[in-house]
Amino acid sequence: MARVVIIGGGPGGYEAASAAAQLGAEVTVVDSDGIGGSAVLTDCVPSKTLIATAEVMTEVEEAGELGVRLDDGDDDPANSVRVDLPVVNRRVKALAAAQGEGIERRLESDKVRVIAGRGRLDGPETVVVGDERLDADVILIATGARPRILRGSEPDGERILTWEQVYELSELPSRLIVVGSGVTGAEFASAYRALGSDVVLVSSRDRVLPGEDADAAAVLEDVFKRRGLTVLGKSRAESVRRQGDGVVVTLTDGRTVEGSHALLAVGSLPNTDDMNLVESGVSLTDGGFVQVDRVSRTTARGVYAAGDCTGVLMLASVAAMQGRIAMAHALGDAVAPLDQSTVSANVFTAPEIATVGLTQAVVDAGESTALAVKVPLSDNARAKMQGNRDGFIKLFCLPNTGIIVGGVVVAPRASELIHPISLAVGARLTVDQVAQSFTVYPSITGSIAEAARRLHLRN
């Protein structure tokens, strides 16, 4: 029986543990932060639970257009509804804890041994946890990542916060300064504005979400400004400090921005320190991420890695897939290497931005000859009925063959709408095959079929 030791209990670790157990291995998980990892306990599950409340507030704010009125005499429903943040945060933490407990029960049923502690390598065949030495035929490193901190701007958990600390707030920030306009910064800026905070988003680039589709980012920035969210473009934060009952963010050009709270969203650092990795033959990048190939192998024989500690598309879904792929490869099961061109991702703002496959940036750079069509959400009958006008459906296909190679959805619940496009990309369906499939009328997915029909005419 193969002995598998997994360091880290996040999605890459617990999915790998279940996969290895099902393949007949003797599995041990070493975890110091709680089963579920940051994705379940402090990051993905908590943030999306908070955002679920923000989504309701957004719907309430825009309900007046649909003829919704409240009985308090105010014609604007948004003026009659408020958020009880302590209740929201209690719910967030309870759901995260329950999700973690569910994963623990799953590992227990798979007969996976869990050891609390921080593991390190002693060569490529041994993991050390405190005084215990675990011999292994296969080792998986799945230690995740932590929030990056601006030098001299250490979070205090009260006024200067990371995204892991916001759930301890007892009151809604009156003026929240979000430093960083990537996915995390944009999501929290969107959420807290919907919850009722005055929000300032400090972006070092010329637009929000610099790594996402430019058309999608432009829609979101327009929505932000219309909803009263202040975006400071081309503004890099130099420091964040407490000042009385608030904070002051100093920009590199000397300007200052004052607020009640500041949220640091300036990237992540891998949890690979003090693990004896390099000494055990595991190569790291200059940024400290574990180098892996498409089946999650490191440079040390028998040692694999998965999740955010690898820096490969830092998504919970990718971490889980990397973990499963690693165990399949290590234990001799059928395995398909990770194909990044089929990975779907979502930004949980309002509206959401979902993507899969080829990007507009690749096309614009001349690296692909793919054709693209964009159908505005404002043309969609169902969207009009729901009062949604911000967004679009975009499809990419190869010329001549018409094979769909990518897509972008900007809409409410885009995370659900991207799936048919993901299926098309993964199965290499053509625009004709998608166009000829029935969609419900009226539905947002009707615009996916419409985009496919328009690409047929261009192809």
Secondary structure, DSSP 8 states (H G I E B T S, - for coil): --EEEEE--SHHHHHHHHHHHHTT-EEEEEESS-TTHHHHHTSHHHHHHHHHHHHHHHHHHTGGGGT---TTS-S-GGGG----HHHHHHHHHHHHHHHHHHHHHHHHHTT-EEEES-EEESSTTEEEETTEEEE-SEEEE---EEE---TT----SSSEEETTTGGG-SS--SEEEEE--SHHHHHHHHHHHHHT-EEEEE-SSSSS-TTS-HHHHHHHHHHHHHTT-EEETT--EEEEEEETTEEEEEETTS-EEEESEEEE-S-EEES-TTS-TGGGT--B-TTS-B---TT-B-SSTTEEE-SGGGTSS--HHHHHHHHHHHHHHHTT-------GGG-EEEE-SSSEEEEEES-HHHHHTTS---EEEEEEGGG-HHHHHHT--S-EEEEEE-TTT-BEEEEEEEETTHHHHTHHHHHHHHHT-BHHHHHTS---SS-TTHHHHHHHHHHHHH-
